[in-house]
């Protein structure tokens, strides 16, 4: 479901925690102007050879930050200081060269930037967190979160930054990698057939310099069946988290049933977590063979929460959104996101709006004959869908070439008219996926 590139080595950290792939430039990559976007669509990864996919994103003031898997099997990074109009040349995060995967990006209210990713050595699999105190120009701090068990399993990390140096990191953790078996899809990534899957969280109170111990989030450790846990931090410090939960029904083989979405939260700084609330059980489950990141969470300006995901039936794949107006205690009936009736891939994500009760739902899908495209529409708690689905990407990506398990979606702080999007795709006959980014006008 998550890892595409195998982790085969660890590079030593340099004084600055990245190395340039190309000379710094005002704008990286070719652009394609389209009437549907607020800035030109920019290929921000063009200077990185090979496959570039699985982008994650964060925004702060006029800055946009993008990290992805690529640049010769490493973690690439680029930033914009003018709301996506121009981009720096991509760089490789030091410590990621030769086999890191699953990047995540978050930024605190005071502008401290965190880029995390997974890596491994001969004895452990672990997250790495690089911190920048100058808006992504350099990363002067790196932390490696080595778990207690050797030969452990680890995967998809997410970060969320709070106030005053507090930052949280979730990741998928299992004490024994030998228990995990994969289901891999040509043109996609890999999912899990069996395994000791668990969602865990670690916390830093000093801007990512040091990290606390592993705390179990999904009930039932060491085989809870939980994985992929994005989160948001509310202004009062409460942490809201969504995760994909499988039922591990056989503790000898660690075999699993299809998954559902769950919500949990922590009001004490991540020490304890509320009993999980199932979200959207009435519309179906998530297949074991689903290879992409399924499940995203966002919060709007009023603190309303939104969760998106997609379900797989015998011959259909449908995206959904559900919302909560009481901090996750109760969730609405699922609202259908994707209009097509087929079994295409639908990678669905959400960003809460600057207007109360409004969210922006995007999805990367290969339902069209041309292949992968990025779509967007606006949702209102009180009025339902405010817009029809809109294709943001100008060119389609080859459906047989992996675009990544995620894409980037973020609101611009304080703006009700612009949204930042990024996605992967192999366009124009390219043998590899590239990363594209644009600031998009939104309505509603």
Number of C-alpha atoms within 10 A of each C-alpha: 24 24 23 22 17 13 20 14 16 18 15 11 14 14 12 15 21 24 15 14 18 14 12 13 12 12 17 23 21 13 16 16 13 13 9 16 19 20 22 21 26 24 22 30 32 20 17 21 14 16 24 29 32 32 31 28 28 25 27 22 14 12 17 27 26 30 30 32 29 29 25 17 24 29 33 31 30 21 26 23 18 12 23 25 18 20 25 20 25 29 25 25 28 23 25 29 24 20 23 29 29 28 30 27 27 26 24 21 14 13 18 20 25 28 28 28 30 26 28 24 12 10 11 17 24 22 27 21 23 24 24 22 16 12 20 22 13 17 22 16 18 24 15 19 19 16 19 11 13 14 18 21 24 25 24 25 30 24 27 22 30 25 17 12 16 18 24 25 25 27 26 23 29 28 21 17 18 13 18 19 16 16 15 18 14 9 12 21 23 21 22 19 18 21 26 28 33 29 31 23 23 19 24 18 17 12 24 25 15 13 18 12 14 20 16 21 28 28 16 13 18 18 23 22 28 29 28 27 33 23 25 22 24 16 11 9 17 17 23 26 25 28 27 26 29 24 16 23 14 12 12 8 13 19 20 21 18 19 23 26 26 22 25 22 25 18 15 11 18 19 14 13 20 14 14 20 16 17 24 23 14 9 17 15 20 21 19 20 18 23 24 21 26 28 25 25 25 27 27 19 16 14 17 21 25 29 31 30 29 29 24 23 14 8 9 13 19 24 26 21 27 20 26 19 16 11 18 22 13 14 20 15 16 19 17 15 25 22 10 13 11 14 16 19 23 26 26 30 30 29 26 26 30 19 15 15 23 27 29 26 26 29 29 25 20 21 17 12 9 13 19 30 23 26 19 25 22 22 23 18 17 8 9 11 19 14 14 13 17 13 16 19 25 16 17 19 27 24 23 14 22 24 28 32 25 27 28 26 26 24 25 21 15 12 13 16 16 21 23 23 28 25 30 32 30 25 20 10 8 12 13 19 25 29 28 27 29 27 25 20 14 18 11 16
